[in-house]
Amino acid sequence: TTPLHMVARNESDKLGSEAIKLILAALGDQAQGVAAMALNDGWTPLHIVARYQDTEAVKLLLAALGEKAQEVAAMADSDGWTPLHLVARNQDTEALKLLLAALGPKASSIMKQKTKDGDSLISCASHNKKNSSEILKIIKKPELYLKKISEVPPMPPLPSLRQLQQASDTALRPYQTLFQPRRSELSQTAIKTQVSQSQAKEQARLEEE
């Protein structure tokens, strides 16, 4: 497994998306290859975010995949689950639209596929009732949404690693003085500890005599 696969599984939407941004920026030119990498069970990072994350995480992965987005979005894992089936089960309507857009002409054939357990896209969407009615509308008549999907503007480029580091440093700066003692304070603490230990040893020696 890779760090990208690991953070993709983080179920905290905000934290997961921010961590994905950091790792994709750090990977640089290798981001596309790692984003397309399947584990032994057939899960790519796109499969994982489709199951555990939100629309923002799906957007990030599709942007990183670039021209490989269609290929990866069509991949089924060892149990026959595609990212489309997983996001339908996850009840995320916007992510479902994004994946349909990424699949393009392949969308109709993927929508007809079933998992090895016989789950269709409709049965995946009916797993719970949160957004099932909206999800089912899209699945039953995807052509009504294709024009809307095609008009979605392209993803902006990912921020550079330097930009992300600067943003992270700025956000954390107010807390550094609270949680990180100054070097001089650490030195004083170490000296006091050593003195206390020496005094304790000396007292023990005197008591033995």
N, C-alpha and C positions, 0 to 999 in steps of 0.2 A: 504494500500500500504506500501511497505518497502523502505528504502533508496536505495536498489539495483534496484528496479523497477524505482525509480525516476531518478537516474543518468543514467540508461540505455536509458532514453528518451532524454538525452542531445544530440542535433544534432551537436555539435562540436566534430568531430571524435577524435581528440587528447585528449581533455579534458575529453570526455566521457570514453574512454578506460582507462585513468589514474585513474579516479574516481572509475571505476569498479574494477580495481586492488586493490585499497586501501580498498574498502568495502569487497571484497572477502577475503583479507588477515585478515581484522579485524574480520570477521565472523568465521574464523578458521574452526573447525569441523562442524559448522552449515551452511557453504557456500553451500553445495550440496542441503540441504533441502530448503533453501531460493531461490536458483537458480531454483528449480523445482516448486516453489509456483505460483499458478495461481490466478489472481485477479477475481473479479466478472464477468468480461467480457471474462474470459478465457485466458487472456494474461499473459504469464510468462515473466521473463526478456529476455528469448531467442526470444520470439515473438517481444518484443519491440526493441531489437538491430537489429533484422532482418529487421525491418521497418525503423529505424532511424539511425543506426550506420553503421560501416564498418566491413571489414573482421576481423580485430584485436579484436573487441568486441565480435564477434561471436565465435572466437577461445577461448577467455577467458571464456565465458559462457559454451561452450562445455567441456572445460577442468575441470571446476568446477563441472559440472554435472556428470562427470565420467561415471559409468555404467548406469546412468539414462538418458544419452544423447539421446539414441534412443527413449525412451518413451516420453520425452518432445518434441523432434523434430517432433514426429508424432501427437502431440496434436493439435486439432482444437479449435479455440476460439468460442464464441457464434454465430459468423457469418460464421463459417466454414473455416476461414483462418488458415492455418498452418504456421509455420516459413518458410517452403519451398515456399509457395505462396507469403509470404511477401517479402522474399529476391529476388524472381523473379521480383516482382514489383519494388523493390529497385535497380534492375539492377546490382547486385554485383555477378559477375561470380565466383570469388574465394570462397565467402561465400556459394554460391549455391553448389559448389563441396564439401565443408566441411559438409554441411547438408546432402547431398546424402551419404557421407561416414558414417556419424553418424546414418542414417536411415538403412543402410545395406540392408538386405532382404526386409524390409518394404518400401523401396524407390519406387518400381514399383506401389504399391497400393496407396501410398500417392500422387504420380504424377497423378493418374487418378481421384483423388477427385476434386470436384468443391465446391466453396463457396455457401452460401445460395442464393446469387444473380446470381448464374450460371457461375461464372468466373472460367475457367480452368487455369491450370498452364501456358498454352500458351497465353491465353488472358491477364493474369497478366504480363507476360514477354513483351507483346506487348503494354503495357500501355504507354511507351515512347520509343524513338528510340536510347537512349544513347548507350546501349550495347545489344540491343534486338537481333541482329543477332547472337552474341556469346552465349547468354543465350538460344536462341532457338535451337542452335546446340546441346547444352548439354541436353536439355529437350527431344529432338527428338531421340537422340542416346546416352543415359547415359552410356551404356555399354562400349563405347569407352573411357570413362574417369574413369571407376571404377579401372582399374589397376593403373593409375596414382595416383588416390586418395589413394589407399591402400598403396602406397609407401611413402606417406607423413610421415615424422618422428613424433613421439608423441610430444605433447606439453611439454615444460619444466615446472617444478613445479613453482607455483606462489611464488614470493618473500615473505618473512615474513613481518609482520607489522613493526617490528623494522627496517628492511632494507629500507622499503618504507618511514618511518619517517625520517631516516637518510638522504636519498636522497632528501626528501622534504626540510629538514632543510638546507642542503648544497645549494640547488638551491635558497632558499629564503634569505640566509644570506646577500648577497650584498645589498639587498633592505631594510633590517631591519633598518639600520641607516638612510635611507632616509625617511621612513614613521613612525618610532617609536621614538619619543623624549626620551631622557634619563630620568630616574626617578628624577634626580636632577633638570633637566630643567622643568619637570612637577611641582615639588615642588615650584620652583622660580616663575613660571607662576601663580600658585594658590595663593601664597603670594601677588604678585603684584595685582592680581584681588581683593583680600580681602581688601588691602590697598586702592585701587581706590574706592571700594564700600563704605568704611568707610569715606573717604574724601568727597565723594558725599553726603552722609547722613548728615555729619557735616555741609557742605555748605548749604544744604537745610534747616537745623535747624536754622542756623544763619540768613538766609534770611527771615524766618518766624518771627523771633524775631524783 
